[in-house]
Amino acid sequence: MIGSVLLQLSQTGYFIMLAGLFFFPLVVAIITAKDIFYNKNIAENMKIVWFALVILIPLIGPIIYFFWGKSHAAKKNH
């Protein structure tokens, strides 16, 4: 009885952990895509490149965009 309860709790823990590992990069990619879409400092052809990077590499792409692409676009137009 106790063993089956512990097994169910551990399976729930794995599910929550795996759901978090899936949804966190997805949420970050969606927020980044929204930022790219509304950023007026980025040329249209570069937006396509950034969208592709963010979608193809869901966690690394947004990090690259926020540290390099966003600041680079702001410096270029000011």
For each residue, the residues with C-beta under 8 A, 3 or more apart:
1: 4 5
2: 5 6
3: 6 7
4: 1 7 8
5: 1 2 8 9
6: 2 3 9 10
7: 3 4 10 11
8: 4 5 11 12
9: 5 6 12 13
10: 6 7 13 14
11: 7 8 14 15
12: 8 9 15 16
13: 9 10 16 17
14: 10 11 17 18
15: 11 12 18 19
16: 12 13 19 20
17: 13 14 20 21
18: 14 15 21 22
19: 15 16 22 23
20: 16 17 23 24
21: 17 18 24 25
22: 18 19 25 26
23: 19 20 26 27
24: 20 21 27 28 59
25: 21 22 28 29 58 59
26: 22 23 29 30 58
27: 23 24 30 31
28: 24 25 31 32 58 59 62
29: 25 26 32 33 54 55 58 59 61 62
30: 26 27 33 34
31: 27 28 34 35 62
32: 28 29 35 36 54 61 62 65 66
33: 29 30 36 37 51 54 55
34: 30 31 37 38
35: 31 32 38 39 65 70
36: 32 33 39 42 47 50 51 54 65
37: 33 34 47
38: 34 35
39: 35 36 42 47 70 73
40:
41: 73 74 76 77
42: 36 39 46 47 50 69 73
43: 46 47
44: 47 48
45: 48 49
46: 42 43 49 50 69 73
47: 36 37 39 42 43 44 50 51
48: 44 45 51 52
49: 45 46 52 53
50: 36 42 46 47 53 54 61 65 69
51: 33 36 47 48 54 55
52: 48 49 55 56
53: 49 50 56 57 61 64 65
54: 29 32 33 36 50 51 57 58 61 62 65
55: 29 33 51 52 58 61
56: 52 53 61
57: 53 54 60 61 64
58: 25 26 28 29 54 55 61 62
59: 24 25 28 29 62 63
60: 57 63 64
61: 29 32 50 53 54 55 56 57 58 64 65
62: 28 29 31 32 54 58 59 65 66
63: 59 60 66 67
64: 53 57 60 61 67 68 69
65: 32 35 36 50 53 54 61 62 68 69 70
66: 32 62 63 69 70
67: 63 64 70 71
68: 64 65 71 72
69: 42 46 50 64 65 66 72 73
70: 35 39 65 66 67 73 74
71: 67 68 74 75
72: 68 69 75 76
73: 39 41 42 46 69 70 76 77
74: 41 70 71 77 78
75: 71 72 78
76: 41 72 73
77: 41 73 74
78: 74 75
